[in-house]
């Protein structure tokens, strides 16, 4: 019991000092542990953990009798999943004998990772509430090939979990949609709704003005369009205006010239911008086209006197009529992550965050063009675990994508919208029954064909074979081991109760043990640097807080 430990440790050391009239032997300072960052971080984490129950516990006293943080017991504390998420903001471990089904929408964004990356590179830890584990994991794409005659391919692998309680295994389920066929894509009627308020003149971490980054991004997308596609440009600051009437992409020079004329100034009236944008999109609506709004802003500063809900309902109404919305965030100042995420969710679109020219290239030239056309609507996944084999399980992330198990075959429930060449990766921590072997269960997918909405709903199922789980981490694929590190990174940043005994240094150690050819990849180097930065910033923040609170740090 951590309260018992912290109280007794403090009491015994005080009694010892009073008895001999002197202080106990000097304890090595935290900074002398710099050669062992894992030990240093775990000591500081443990001190903060125990001190939360005993504010009188002193750092020096704790270091003379240190205790580690116990691994959290995998449980739901008697709460159902919804109540647990509401209480702790994270999914519980679920007893498979009580609930063998795990259901979620096939819809995922990546903005949480890119925004956290930008903040860390600027020397700031991201707010925990903006860290979504599934968006960290899904930022990194896997090289899967889906047969052209199938809508989805399912790819499964697992290994002993490198983090968390002992005896756990990590299961990865990758669900990828097929690539578009030649000449399959319908013409696109795109409406760019661009924030041109004064804050768009600010320079971002790349040193470029936000408005310049938007110009670069949208120009890249325009150059990827087909001649029969069309673009309408709406801008907004205090007021909204039509900057370019709908223009076919074969006249790309006119669209590029209009983007060059964008100038920042004034306040931010996002309601006016989206109202005009939807009016323009509605006028051009065609059931034979892709109808989509591309909303670009550095954050929603003004969503109206009644808050964001009326705006979000309007976005949802247009999405139900076939006009979807993608939200792309720029900048890190007065930024409303929650509203931007909800705009994309209600708009049946995706949410990205861009803060560098390289990320603009990735999103607008590589990801958006193939994903303009929706392949499957209201797509859902349901994993059924066999309770005779799986004792308990936990899905990492997807708290916002949760669907009631009973609604898996309720086709009136809004679920995920999946585009071509889209990969959704789900990670599960599972604990098997003692000595149990055999199939772990099955995966069920259910969706509506977006091109043939009046056809019956499609459902497929796939096995979860025991043989897909490697016996050791070394036998697992490097990509799975890498994603395990990425997921643990997100869990630590968000302050997950399931990572309370973890450390950034432990992630660095696991990353360092990946094969040399994988360590040569740029994404490996990027994550390694971000994890180290989070370690440094966390230690600095924690030790600074201890100093301010008067705790001795020798």
Secondary structure, DSSP 8 states (H G I E B T S, - for coil): -HHHHHHHHHHHHHHHHHHHTS-------GGGGTT-HHHHHHHHHHHHHHHTT-TT--HHHHHHT-----------TT--HHHHHHHHSS---EETTT--EEEEES----HHHHHHHHHHHTT----GGG--HHHHHHHS-------TT-SEEEEEEEEE-SSSSTT-EEEEEEEEE----TT-S--EEEEEEEE-SGGGGSB-TTSSBHHHHHHHHHHHHHTTS-TT-EEEEEEESSSEEEEEEEEEGGGHHHHHHHHHT----S---HHHHHHHHHHHHHHT--TTSEEEEEEEES--S---TT-SHHHHHHHHHHHHTT-EEEEEEE-SSS--HHHHHHHHHHTTS-EEEE-SHHHHHIIIIIIHHHHSSEEEEEEEEEEEE-TTTEEEEEE-S-GGGB--GGGTT-TTS--EEEETT-EEEEEEEEEE-TT--S--EEEEEEEEETT-TTS--EEEEEEE-GGGB-SSSTTS-HHHHHHHHHHHHHHHHTT-GGGTT--HHHHHHHHHTS-HHHHTSHHHHHHHHHHHHHHHHHHHHHHHHHHHHT----
